[in-house]
Amino acid sequence: MNKHSMKVCWLHLIWSTKDRFPYFSDIERARKVIEIFKDICIQNEIYYKIGYVNSEHVHLLVDLPVKLSIEKMMQFLKGTSSHTINEKGIFTARFSWAKRYAAFSVSNSQVSNIIQYIMNQKEHHKRVSFKEEWEQYMKKYDVIKSP
């Protein structure tokens, strides 16, 4: 992007582990994965604002770079992270993410609300399961399939 242009494209990204298996019940593993996401974002010039790794799913807030499509960015985030997780031997079994993901655009005026939502994931999921949360998103955005 040239210096005379301006772009802000906030995305709230959500995806789960394969079969929604709770790989990240251990907080240390979750922290390692957040660091992996941050490294991937730095390497690909994706502005990482905040993220949270729940036991079986992830929430990230990022600013999509002009040079990347959502699909390519998700390939970097999911593909590179699963490769790195397996390469580092974080789990004894082979790790993988579910195929599907959600990417929601976020207006600048709502960024602070999404940050709070992501920061409150631990408390939020004491009341609402990820399955229920995903179904609520699908209903809200009129999408039928689940991950």
Sequence and secondary structure as in RCSB ss.txt:
>XXXX:A:sequence
MNKHSMKVCWLHLIWSTKDRFPYFSDIERARKVIEIFKDICIQNEIYYKIGYVNSEHVHLLVDLPVKLSIEKMMQ
FLKGTSSHTINEKGIFTARFSWAKRYAAFSVSNSQVSNIIQYIMNQKEHHKRVSFKEEWEQYMKKYDVIKSP
>XXXX:A:secstr
  TT     EEEEEEEBGGG  GGGSHHHHHHHHHHHHHHHHHTT EEEEEEE SSEEEEEEE  TT  HHHHHI
IIIIIHHHHHHHTTSSSS   B S  EEEEE GGGHHHHHHHHHTHHHHHHHS HHHHHHHHHHHTT     
